[in-house]
């Protein structure tokens, strides 16, 4: 994936991102910021202490973590998450680190959405999905008003990509222009492509 360019949302397998090499160039030039969604699979139930949130048991299944990459390093933050998932780093800085360091958890997919500051909108949309649940209130969301930024997929009838893509479509349609009855900027939005 090195030296490729992304201009809209794209699913990326973690193996396509070298933790010591280049992260995909997002939109080229200075556009290396946006939001991301990490998809984890718990192969077996695990119990973890999540900092101030206390001890919690996480069932077998799929989990989503929604994060933003608007800081200094932009999307290089994803490389750090991959490092933690590969147990290359033992430091727990964010809530997700406590989960990602477990050998029973595997990072299996990443969604990158450049240029869109919609971290809370996507987390909230996933919480409204009948296919999702909140395993720990405020997980990943201590700096905002969201319920959590860590969401469990409770339905196995649909793929994780279908669940997330359906929620993104719902976000797009929430900005419908009353005159045209079409999503505003649907064809220019980094979400719609």
Secondary structure, 3 states (H helix, E strand, C coil): CCCCEECCCEEECHHHCCCCCCCCEECCCCCCCEEEEEEEEECCCEEEECHHHCEEEECCEEEEEEEEECCCCCCHHHHHHHHHHCCCCCCCCCHHHHHHCCCCEEEEEEEEEECCCCHHHHHHHHHCCCCEECCCCCCCCCCCCCCCCEEEECCCCCCHHHHHHHHHHHHHHCCECCCCCCECCCCCCCCCC
